Amino acid sequence: MLSKEVLFSFFPKCTHTRYRTLIRVFSSLEHAWTAELDDLKKTKWQDDIIAEFLTWRDKLDVNRIEEMLEKRSIRAITKTDEEYPALLKNIFDPPLCLFVRGSTLPTHRYYLAVVGPRKNTPYGKHITELFIAQLAQAGITIVSGLAYGIDAIAHRATLQAGGHTVAVLGGGVNKEHVQPAQNQRLAEDILQAGGALMAEYPPGTIPTRYTFPRRNRIISGISLGTLVIEAGESSGSLITAQCSIDHHRDVFAVPQNITSQMSIGVNKLIQSGAHPVISPDDVLNILDLGHIKQHIDTQKELPGTQEERQILDHISQEPKHVDEIVRELKLPSSKITSTLTIMEMKGMVKNLGMMHYIKK
């Protein structure tokens, strides 16, 4: 039986803001699902949106949706599922539901977003392939958007290196609606190599100029950081970089020739505080993942730093908010949150939501 989170995801007008008003008014989506006109007006939704929802709900064939997802081997993952990416739960507006085709999303993996322009330069292609070969072989999962240019190059380079890659789409993950159509073969190659396609939009959704920027927050949201290969002054890659900054994640930028049009955005990122990187080792070292392969192979759950040991001593099976941990340990909030993020990726702690943690 599909959860109400999944069903609401099929309603085209259920934005994150509207979802939050549903929870505030009804306390649960179960109650919201059965609400009638007068109760729905308490959400302050526009009258035409309420009318559209009621009509849509009455006509919805839940069994047909279940059959469609099963037939196309598409999983609907909500925040209560173990497979839902841990880091994604911590952004301001995490997707209500993720539709995933392909392999499961292992919690022990380390994700890095790699983005760049659709019209890349030969230099951008060379740098992407150079960086990805080492990062993928080191055990980093490469995340990108399956778009033309750097996105596609990053995915393909990961496959050639025998690595793991995830493509986040701005439309449905079903085969017929993978965009751009020229990259449908690449999408299938990703799946056959054990990767995954992911989107917050239900199968059948056609991408638009609005859905692509929205998917960028997911690309950065599931990742420890974002690597920007090239970017013009108004490149969409800068949207992903800004999302990464908003999520308090690292941004890496490859320095560029200052006379190139593809250098303007990247060099401005560096001016604004992004990490300038000239080798894959720079990325791994800044993320403190120099020995990532060993981490993944052994999946050790022993504390590796003094901060990890202190945190483990102060949490149990009773949920504790991050602010309480900060007060008890008298350490900087940024240090505690970053350490908890790594500990969650290592399987040492679990975020129950709203920054409440327990020992796993």
C-alpha positions in Angstrom: 0.0 0.0 0.0 1.5 3.3 -1.1 2.0 5.9 1.7 0.2 9.3 1.5 3.6 10.9 1.0 3.9 9.0 -2.3 0.3 9.8 -3.3 0.7 13.5 -2.6 3.9 13.5 -4.7 1.7 12.6 -7.7 -0.4 15.8 -7.2 1.3 18.3 -9.6 0.7 21.3 -7.3 1.9 19.8 -4.1 5.0 22.0 -3.5 7.1 21.7 -0.4 5.5 24.8 1.0 2.0 23.4 0.5 3.1 20.1 2.0 4.3 22.0 5.1 0.9 23.7 5.5 -0.8 20.4 5.3 1.3 19.0 8.2 0.8 22.2 10.2 -3.0 22.1 9.8 -3.7 18.4 9.9 -0.7 17.0 11.8 -0.4 14.1 9.4 -0.9 13.4 5.7 -3.3 10.7 6.6 -5.7 13.3 7.9 -4.9 15.7 5.1 -5.7 13.1 2.5 -9.3 12.7 3.7 -9.9 16.4 4.3 -12.9 18.1 2.6 -13.3 21.6 1.3 -13.9 23.5 4.6 -10.9 21.9 6.3 -8.6 22.4 3.3 -9.4 26.1 3.3 -7.6 26.3 6.7 -4.4 25.7 4.7 -4.8 29.0 3.0 -4.3 27.3 -0.4 -5.9 29.2 -3.2 -9.4 28.1 -4.0 -8.6 26.9 -7.5 -5.8 24.7 -6.1 -8.1 23.2 -3.5 -10.7 22.5 -6.2 -8.1 21.0 -8.4 -6.8 18.7 -5.6 -10.3 17.5 -4.7 -11.1 16.6 -8.3 -7.7 15.0 -8.8 -8.0 12.9 -5.6 -11.5 11.6 -6.5 -10.2 10.4 -9.8 -6.9 8.9 -8.6 -6.5 5.2 -9.2 -4.1 4.1 -6.5 -4.0 0.5 -7.8 -3.0 1.7 -11.2 -0.1 3.7 -9.7 1.1 0.7 -7.8 1.0 -1.5 -10.9 2.8 1.2 -12.9 5.7 1.5 -10.4 6.1 -2.2 -10.1 6.0 -2.8 -13.8 8.7 -0.2 -14.4 10.8 -1.2 -11.4 10.6 2.2 -9.8 10.8 2.5 -6.1 9.1 5.3 -4.2 11.2 6.3 -1.2 10.1 8.6 1.6 12.0 10.1 4.5 11.1 7.3 6.8 12.8 4.7 4.6 16.4 3.7 5.3 17.3 4.2 1.7 16.4 7.9 1.7 19.8 9.7 1.6 20.7 10.9 5.0 22.2 14.2 4.0 19.2 15.1 1.9 17.0 15.0 5.0 18.9 17.9 6.4 18.2 20.5 3.7 15.5 23.2 4.1 13.1 21.6 1.6 13.8 17.9 1.2 11.7 16.1 -1.4 8.5 14.6 0.0 9.3 11.4 -2.0 12.1 10.2 -4.3 11.4 8.0 -7.3 14.4 5.8 -7.9 15.2 3.3 -10.7 18.2 1.2 -10.4 20.3 0.1 -7.5 19.6 0.9 -3.9 21.2 4.0 -2.4 23.7 2.6 0.1 24.0 4.7 3.2 27.8 4.0 3.5 28.7 5.7 0.2 30.2 9.2 -0.1 28.5 11.3 -2.7 30.1 14.2 -4.6 28.2 16.5 -7.0 30.0 17.3 -10.3 28.5 20.0 -12.5 29.5 22.2 -15.4 28.0 23.8 -18.6 26.2 22.0 -21.3 28.5 23.6 -23.8 31.8 22.7 -22.3 35.3 23.4 -23.7 37.8 20.7 -24.6 39.7 21.8 -21.4 36.6 21.2 -19.3 36.1 17.7 -20.8 39.8 16.8 -20.1 39.7 18.1 -16.5 36.4 16.2 -15.8 37.7 12.9 -17.1 41.0 13.5 -15.2 39.3 14.2 -11.9 36.5 11.6 -12.2 38.9 8.8 -13.0 40.6 9.1 -9.6 37.6 10.1 -7.5 35.5 7.2 -8.8 38.3 4.7 -8.3 38.8 6.1 -4.8 35.2 5.1 -4.0 33.4 8.4 -4.4 29.9 8.2 -5.9 29.6 10.8 -8.6 26.2 12.7 -8.7 25.2 14.8 -11.7 22.1 15.7 -13.7 22.5 13.7 -16.9 22.4 16.9 -19.0 24.5 17.6 -22.1 28.1 18.5 -21.6 29.9 18.1 -18.2 27.1 16.1 -16.6 27.2 13.4 -19.3 31.0 13.4 -19.3 31.1 13.0 -15.6 28.7 10.0 -15.7 30.5 8.4 -18.6 33.9 8.9 -17.0 32.7 7.3 -13.8 31.5 4.2 -15.7 34.7 4.0 -17.6 36.6 4.0 -14.2 34.3 1.2 -12.9 32.8 3.6 -10.4 29.3 4.3 -9.0 27.2 7.2 -10.3 23.7 8.6 -9.6 21.8 10.8 -12.1 19.2 13.2 -10.6 16.6 14.1 -13.2 14.3 17.1 -13.7 11.5 14.8 -14.9 10.3 11.2 -14.6 12.8 8.4 -14.3 10.8 6.1 -16.5 12.6 5.3 -19.7 10.3 7.2 -22.0 10.7 10.5 -20.2 14.5 10.6 -19.5 15.7 13.9 -20.9 17.6 14.7 -23.0 16.6 11.9 -25.2 20.1 11.6 -26.6 21.3 10.5 -23.1 18.8 7.7 -22.7 21.4 5.2 -23.7 23.7 6.7 -21.1 21.0 6.4 -18.5 20.6 2.7 -19.3 24.4 2.2 -19.1 24.3 3.8 -15.6 21.6 1.3 -14.5 23.4 -1.7 -16.0 26.6 -0.7 -14.1 24.8 -0.6 -10.8 24.0 3.1 -10.6 20.6 4.8 -10.2 18.3 7.4 -11.7 16.5 9.6 -9.2 13.8 12.3 -9.2 11.3 13.9 -7.0 8.8 14.0 -9.9 6.6 11.0 -10.5 7.0 8.9 -13.6 5.6 10.5 -16.7 6.6 14.0 -15.7 8.0 16.1 -18.6 10.9 18.3 -17.5 10.4 22.1 -17.7 12.6 25.1 -17.1 11.2 25.2 -13.6 11.9 21.5 -12.7 15.6 21.6 -13.7 16.7 24.3 -11.1 14.6 22.5 -8.5 16.5 19.2 -9.1 19.8 21.0 -8.5 19.1 21.3 -4.7 18.8 17.4 -4.7 22.1 17.0 -6.6 23.9 19.1 -3.9 21.6 18.0 -1.1 22.7 14.3 -1.2 26.4 15.2 -1.6 29.2 16.2 0.8 30.2 18.9 -1.7 29.9 20.2 -5.2 32.7 20.3 -7.7 32.3 22.9 -10.4 34.4 22.2 -13.5 33.5 25.2 -15.7 30.8 27.9 -15.4 29.9 31.0 -17.4 28.6 34.1 -15.7 25.0 32.8 -15.7 25.6 29.1 -15.8 23.1 26.7 -14.2 26.1 25.2 -12.4 26.1 28.2 -10.2 22.6 27.4 -9.0 23.9 24.0 -7.8 26.9 25.6 -6.2 24.6 28.1 -4.4 22.4 25.2 -3.2 25.5 23.5 -1.8 26.4 26.7 0.1 22.9 27.0 1.4 23.2 23.4 2.6 26.4 24.3 4.4 28.4 21.9 2.2 31.8 22.5 0.5 32.1 23.9 -3.0 35.1 23.1 -5.1 36.1 25.0 -8.2 38.8 24.3 -10.8 40.7 27.6 -11.6 40.2 28.8 -15.2 41.9 31.0 -17.8 40.6 34.5 -16.9 40.1 35.3 -20.6 37.7 32.4 -21.2 33.9 32.9 -21.0 33.7 29.6 -19.2 36.0 31.0 -16.4 33.8 33.8 -15.2 31.5 31.8 -12.9 34.2 29.5 -11.6 36.7 32.2 -10.8 34.0 34.2 -9.0 33.2 31.2 -6.9 36.8 31.1 -5.9 36.7 34.8 -5.1 33.7 34.2 -2.9 35.3 31.4 -0.9 35.0 28.2 -2.8 38.0 25.8 -2.5 40.3 26.1 -5.5 41.3 22.6 -6.5 43.9 21.6 -9.0 43.9 17.8 -8.4 41.4 15.1 -7.2 43.6 14.7 -4.1 42.6 18.3 -3.1 39.0 17.3 -3.0 39.6 14.1 -1.0 41.8 15.9 1.5 39.5 18.8 2.1 36.7 16.3 2.7 39.0 14.3 4.9 38.4 11.3 2.7 42.0 10.4 1.8 41.3 6.8 2.9 37.7 6.5 1.6 38.3 3.2 -0.1 39.2 1.6 3.2 36.2 3.2 4.9 33.9 1.7 2.3 35.5 -1.7 2.2 35.5 -2.2 6.0 32.6 0.1 6.9 34.2 0.6 10.3 31.9 2.0 13.0 34.6 2.8 15.5 35.1 6.5 16.3 38.0 7.9 14.3 38.4 11.3 16.0 38.2 12.8 19.5 35.0 14.6 18.5 33.3 11.4 17.4 34.3 9.7 20.7 32.9 12.6 22.7 29.6 12.6 20.7 29.2 8.8 21.1 29.6 9.3 24.9 26.8 11.9 25.0 24.1 10.1 22.9 22.1 6.9 23.4 19.0 5.4 22.1 17.1 8.4 23.4 16.8 11.1 20.8 19.0 14.2 21.5 18.9 17.5 19.6 22.1 18.8 18.1 21.8 22.0 20.2 21.9 19.9 23.3 25.0 18.1 22.1 26.7 21.4 21.4 25.8 22.7 24.9 27.1 19.6 26.6 30.4 19.3 24.7 31.0 23.1 24.5 32.3 22.7 21.0 31.5 25.0 17.9 28.2 24.2 16.4 29.7 23.8 12.9 32.2 21.2 14.2 29.4 19.2 15.8 27.1 19.2 12.8 29.9 18.3 10.4 31.1 15.5 12.6 27.6 14.2 13.0 27.2 14.2 9.2 30.3 12.0 8.8 29.2 9.8 11.6 25.8 9.3 10.0 27.5 8.4 6.7 29.6 5.8 8.6 26.6 4.3 10.2 27.5 5.4 13.8 24.5 7.6 14.5 21.0 8.1 13.0 19.2 11.4 12.3 15.6 10.9 13.2 14.6 14.2 11.7 14.7 17.8 12.9 18.3 17.3 13.9 17.5 14.7 16.6 20.2 12.0 16.8 20.4 8.5 18.4 23.3 6.0 18.6 22.9 3.5 15.8 
